[in-house]
Amino acid sequence: MRTANAFDIEGTLSLFASDAVIDDVSVGDAFVGRDSVRLYLERFFVGYNTASRLLSLEQLDDSNAVVRLDFTGDFGHEVGILKIATNSEGLIVQVDADLE
């Protein structure tokens, strides 16, 4: 969240596996691979001047969590749910994103 809020694309990408997927129902698209994740971050975080604030975090097991975030930006205000899965190296492999 810190790197995304700072619009640090390289720092945020370093948290993702090379074959990571962001499946964002709210935008109607899935972003597969690091280049596509970069596009997602540039378009929806930098492009909309998005700031995220943690509302809750539920750790399901060692590699899965559900995060509830407050998003503000040029689009206004939204609350989102991210289901995040990581690999054995701690890199993000899957994010299922949607808005409440």
FILO-697358 format. One record per residue: residue number from 1; x, z, y of N, C-alpha, C in turn. Coordinates in steps of 0.1 Angstrom, whole numbers, always signed. Layout:
<nodes>
<NUM; <X; Z; Y>; <X; Z; Y>; <X; Z; Y>>
...
</nodes>
This chain:
<nodes>
<1; <+8; +0; -12>; <+0; +0; +0>; <+9; +0; +13>>
<2; <+20; +8; +12>; <+29; +8; +24>; <+34; -6; +27>>
<3; <+39; -13; +17>; <+45; -26; +19>; <+35; -36; +24>>
<4; <+23; -36; +18>; <+13; -45; +22>; <+8; -42; +37>>
<5; <+7; -29; +40>; <+3; -25; +54>; <+14; -29; +64>>
<6; <+26; -30; +60>; <+37; -34; +69>; <+39; -49; +69>>
<7; <+30; -56; +61>; <+31; -71; +60>; <+45; -75; +55>>
<8; <+50; -66; +46>; <+63; -69; +39>; <+60; -77; +27>>
<9; <+59; -90; +28>; <+55; -98; +16>; <+65; -97; +5>>
<10; <+78; -98; +8>; <+88; -97; -2>; <+88; -83; -9>>
<11; <+87; -73; -2>; <+86; -59; -7>; <+74; -58; -16>>
<12; <+63; -63; -12>; <+51; -62; -20>; <+52; -70; -32>>
<13; <+57; -82; -31>; <+59; -91; -43>; <+68; -85; -54>>
<14; <+78; -77; -49>; <+87; -70; -58>; <+80; -61; -68>>
<15; <+68; -57; -65>; <+60; -48; -73>; <+53; -55; -84>>
<16; <+52; -68; -84>; <+45; -76; -93>; <+54; -83; -103>>
<17; <+49; -84; -115>; <+55; -92; -126>; <+54; -107; -122>>
<18; <+63; -115; -127>; <+63; -129; -123>; <+51; -136; -127>>
<19; <+44; -132; -138>; <+31; -138; -142>; <+19; -130; -139>>
<20; <+20; -121; -129>; <+9; -113; -125>; <-3; -121; -121>>
<21; <-15; -115; -122>; <-28; -121; -118>; <-35; -111; -109>>
<22; <-40; -117; -98>; <-50; -110; -89>; <-62; -117; -90>>
<23; <-73; -111; -96>; <-86; -117; -98>; <-95; -110; -88>>
<24; <-98; -117; -77>; <-106; -111; -66>; <-119; -117; -65>>
<25; <-129; -110; -71>; <-143; -115; -71>; <-148; -118; -57>>
<26; <-144; -109; -48>; <-149; -110; -34>; <-145; -123; -27>>
<27; <-134; -129; -31>; <-130; -142; -25>; <-133; -154; -35>>
<28; <-138; -150; -47>; <-142; -160; -57>; <-130; -168; -63>>
<29; <-119; -161; -65>; <-107; -169; -70>; <-98; -159; -77>>
<30; <-90; -165; -86>; <-79; -157; -93>; <-66; -163; -88>>
<31; <-56; -155; -86>; <-43; -159; -81>; <-33; -155; -92>>
<32; <-27; -166; -98>; <-19; -164; -110>; <-4; -167; -107>>
<33; <+5; -158; -110>; <+19; -160; -108>; <+23; -155; -94>>
<34; <+36; -152; -92>; <+41; -147; -80>; <+39; -155; -68>>
<35; <+40; -169; -69>; <+38; -178; -58>; <+23; -177; -53>>
<36; <+14; -176; -63>; <+0; -175; -59>; <-3; -161; -53>>
<37; <+3; -151; -59>; <+1; -137; -53>; <+6; -137; -39>>
<38; <+17; -144; -36>; <+23; -145; -22>; <+12; -151; -13>>
<39; <+6; -162; -18>; <-5; -169; -10>; <-16; -159; -7>>
<40; <-20; -151; -17>; <-31; -142; -15>; <-27; -131; -4>>
<41; <-15; -126; -5>; <-11; -116; +5>; <-10; -122; +19>>
<42; <-4; -134; +20>; <-3; -141; +33>; <-17; -144; +38>>
<43; <-26; -148; +30>; <-40; -152; +35>; <-48; -140; +38>>
<44; <-49; -131; +29>; <-59; -120; +30>; <-54; -107; +36>>
<45; <-41; -105; +37>; <-35; -93; +43>; <-29; -97; +57>>
<46; <-19; -106; +57>; <-13; -109; +69>; <-23; -117; +78>>
<47; <-29; -127; +72>; <-39; -136; +79>; <-50; -129; +86>>
<48; <-55; -118; +80>; <-66; -110; +85>; <-62; -97; +91>>
<49; <-49; -95; +92>; <-44; -83; +98>; <-50; -71; +91>>
<50; <-49; -71; +78>; <-56; -61; +70>; <-47; -48; +69>>
<51; <-54; -37; +71>; <-48; -24; +68>; <-56; -17; +58>>
<52; <-49; -10; +48>; <-55; -3; +37>; <-53; +11; +38>>
<53; <-63; +19; +34>; <-62; +34; +34>; <-67; +38; +20>>
<54; <-60; +47; +13>; <-64; +52; +0>; <-75; +61; +2>>
<55; <-86; +59; -6>; <-97; +68; -7>; <-97; +76; -19>>
<56; <-93; +69; -31>; <-92; +77; -43>; <-84; +69; -53>>
<57; <-78; +76; -63>; <-70; +71; -73>; <-73; +78; -86>>
<58; <-77; +70; -96>; <-80; +75; -109>; <-71; +69; -119>>
<59; <-62; +77; -124>; <-52; +73; -134>; <-59; +73; -148>>
<60; <-61; +61; -154>; <-68; +60; -167>; <-59; +63; -179>>
<61; <-46; +58; -178>; <-36; +61; -188>; <-23; +57; -181>>
<62; <-12; +56; -189>; <+1; +53; -184>; <+2; +40; -177>>
<63; <-6; +30; -180>; <-5; +17; -174>; <-17; +12; -167>>
<64; <-28; +20; -165>; <-40; +15; -159>; <-45; +26; -149>>
<65; <-50; +21; -137>; <-55; +29; -127>; <-67; +22; -120>>
<66; <-76; +30; -114>; <-86; +25; -106>; <-84; +31; -92>>
<67; <-83; +22; -82>; <-80; +26; -68>; <-92; +22; -59>>
<68; <-96; +31; -51>; <-106; +28; -41>; <-100; +28; -27>>
<69; <-101; +17; -20>; <-94; +16; -7>; <-104; +13; +4>>
<70; <-100; +17; +16>; <-107; +14; +28>; <-99; +3; +35>>
<71; <-105; -9; +37>; <-99; -20; +43>; <-104; -22; +57>>
<72; <-95; -24; +67>; <-100; -28; +81>; <-91; -40; +85>>
<73; <-96; -48; +93>; <-88; -59; +98>; <-97; -68; +107>>
<74; <-93; -80; +109>; <-100; -90; +118>; <-114; -93; +112>>
<75; <-117; -90; +100>; <-129; -93; +93>; <-139; -81; +95>>
<76; <-134; -70; +100>; <-142; -58; +102>; <-138; -47; +93>>
<77; <-147; -42; +85>; <-144; -30; +76>; <-151; -33; +62>>
<78; <-144; -30; +52>; <-149; -31; +38>; <-143; -19; +30>>
<79; <-149; -16; +19>; <-144; -7; +9>; <-142; -15; -4>>
<80; <-131; -14; -10>; <-128; -21; -22>; <-123; -13; -34>>
<81; <-125; -18; -46>; <-121; -12; -58>; <-111; -21; -65>>
<82; <-99; -16; -68>; <-89; -23; -75>; <-86; -17; -89>>
<83; <-87; -25; -99>; <-83; -20; -112>; <-70; -26; -115>>
<84; <-60; -18; -116>; <-46; -22; -116>; <-40; -19; -130>>
<85; <-33; -29; -136>; <-26; -27; -148>; <-11; -30; -146>>
<86; <-3; -22; -152>; <+12; -24; -151>; <+18; -26; -165>>
<87; <+30; -32; -165>; <+37; -34; -178>; <+46; -22; -180>>
<88; <+54; -23; -191>; <+63; -12; -195>; <+74; -10; -185>>
<89; <+77; -20; -176>; <+87; -18; -166>; <+81; -13; -152>>
<90; <+68; -10; -152>; <+61; -5; -141>; <+57; -15; -131>>
<91; <+58; -28; -134>; <+54; -39; -125>; <+39; -42; -127>>
<92; <+33; -46; -117>; <+18; -49; -117>; <+17; -62; -124>>
<93; <+8; -63; -134>; <+5; -75; -142>; <-9; -80; -140>>
<94; <-18; -71; -136>; <-32; -75; -134>; <-38; -66; -123>>
<95; <-45; -73; -114>; <-53; -66; -104>; <-67; -72; -104>>
<96; <-77; -65; -108>; <-91; -70; -107>; <-97; -63; -94>>
<97; <-100; -71; -84>; <-104; -66; -71>; <-118; -70; -68>>
<98; <-126; -61; -62>; <-139; -64; -57>; <-142; -55; -46>>
<99; <-153; -58; -38>; <-157; -50; -27>; <-170; -42; -32>>
<100; <-172; -31; -26>; <-184; -23; -30>; <-196; -29; -23>>
</nodes>
